[in-house]
Amino acid sequence: MTTEPTTTAGTDDTDGLPLGIKLLILAAALVIAYVLFVDILGFISLL
């Protein structure tokens, strides 16, 4: 963690991605994790 002053206070782009893209990636990751979780539960119930 480096404490260097940022000119844009509202946007947190540490890896150069805009906030909207980060939110889209996070939402996609949550959906994928949920689908995998439900798929695993369905597979276990078939056993």
GROMACS elastic network, one bead per residue, 0.5 to 0.9 nm:
[ bonds ]
;  ai    aj funct       b0    kb
    3     6     6  0.89212   500
    5     9     6  0.89024   500
    6     9     6  0.62587   500
    8    11     6  0.59301   500
    8    12     6  0.80690   500
    9    12     6  0.75664   500
   11    18     6  0.76585   500
   11    19     6  0.68515   500
   12    15     6  0.88332   500
   12    16     6  0.88309   500
   12    17     6  0.87034   500
   12    18     6  0.79176   500
   12    19     6  0.70550   500
   13    16     6  0.50404   500
   13    17     6  0.55143   500
   13    18     6  0.60197   500
   13    19     6  0.69100   500
   13    22     6  0.89587   500
   14    17     6  0.74252   500
   15    18     6  0.88620   500
   17    20     6  0.82672   500
   17    21     6  0.64816   500
   17    22     6  0.66023   500
   18    21     6  0.55227   500
   18    22     6  0.64381   500
   18    23     6  0.88463   500
   19    22     6  0.50161   500
   19    23     6  0.61770   500
   19    24     6  0.86330   500
   20    23     6  0.50742   500
   20    24     6  0.61984   500
   20    25     6  0.86401   500
   21    25     6  0.61123   500
   21    26     6  0.84837   500
   22    25     6  0.51071   500
   22    26     6  0.60905   500
   22    27     6  0.85443   500
   23    27     6  0.60235   500
   23    28     6  0.84769   500
   24    27     6  0.50901   500
   24    28     6  0.60546   500
   24    29     6  0.85028   500
   25    28     6  0.50785   500
   25    29     6  0.60681   500
   25    30     6  0.85840   500
   26    29     6  0.50819   500
   26    30     6  0.61863   500
   26    31     6  0.86566   500
   27    30     6  0.50874   500
   27    31     6  0.62072   500
   27    32     6  0.86219   500
   28    31     6  0.50867   500
   28    32     6  0.61053   500
   28    33     6  0.85122   500
   29    32     6  0.51132   500
   29    33     6  0.60454   500
   29    34     6  0.84978   500
   30    33     6  0.51060   500
   30    34     6  0.60699   500
   30    35     6  0.86023   500
   31    34     6  0.50608   500
   31    35     6  0.61311   500
   31    36     6  0.85636   500
   32    35     6  0.51285   500
   32    36     6  0.61162   500
   32    37     6  0.84780   500
   33    36     6  0.51320   500
   33    37     6  0.60196   500
   33    38     6  0.86286   500
   34    38     6  0.61594   500
   34    39     6  0.84449   500
   35    38     6  0.51977   500
   35    39     6  0.59850   500
   35    40     6  0.85394   500
   36    40     6  0.60610   500
   36    41     6  0.85491   500
   37    40     6  0.51888   500
   37    41     6  0.62218   500
   37    42     6  0.86297   500
   38    41     6  0.50283   500
   38    42     6  0.60896   500
   38    43     6  0.85169   500
   39    42     6  0.50905   500
   39    43     6  0.61041   500
   39    44     6  0.86177   500
   40    44     6  0.61276   500
   40    45     6  0.85804   500
   41    44     6  0.51235   500
   41    45     6  0.61914   500
   41    46     6  0.87145   500
   42    45     6  0.50995   500
   42    46     6  0.63539   500
   42    47     6  0.89946   500
   43    46     6  0.51636   500
   43    47     6  0.67020   500
   44    47     6  0.53148   500
